[in-house]
Amino acid sequence: MRNAFVMTTSTKAPAAPQPFVIDELVCFALYNASHAITQTYRSVLAPWGLTYPQYLVFVVLWNEGALSLRDLGTRLELDSGTLSPLTKRMEEAGYLERSRASDDARVVTIGLTDKGERMREELAAVPACVSGAMKLDRSTAAQLRGMLHQLADDTRSFDAASSGPTQTTGAPDAGR
């Protein structure tokens, strides 16, 4: 009598989960673009010995005037551990001056010196130079900027506790 159940073996391996393809990850494209732009700023700002974050401090202070260290950090999304040494180096170079508020000595205000104000003229070509490297027309740049601001806002409002990987992939809860 023949066996009604016949075992067969397949030469095909079971389908493996699709691996992440790095070039298809939006986060990698953003990281890569950010790195390339920061490198461009680095080379453009090198003649003045400035870093990109120092340049951003100039841009904010040129446009908004003196700010408390806290407000400057909020505006640039930098913590005081990063911003304090950065502004101290700029102060030592003669670009900034720090002052304490008369009504609250804990509040440090950062303002530009005359030398810092004059840097506005020296660095006036930086935006056009970096824009040229990016090869974006004004319309495309404005569109991209809007999309990136929206992406940042949406990402900041993401609540990992209620919709993070543990909810969608079954990954273990940390600390529980």
Secondary structure as UniProt FT lines:
FT   HELIX           22..24
FT   HELIX           26..45
FT   HELIX           46..48
FT   HELIX           52..64
FT   STRAND          67..68
FT   HELIX           69..76
FT   HELIX           80..92
FT   TURN            93..94
FT   STRAND          96..100
FT   TURN            105..106
FT   STRAND          108..112
FT   HELIX           114..122
FT   TURN            123..125
FT   HELIX           126..134
FT   HELIX           138..156
FT   HELIX           160..163
FT   HELIX           165..168
FT   TURN            174..175
//
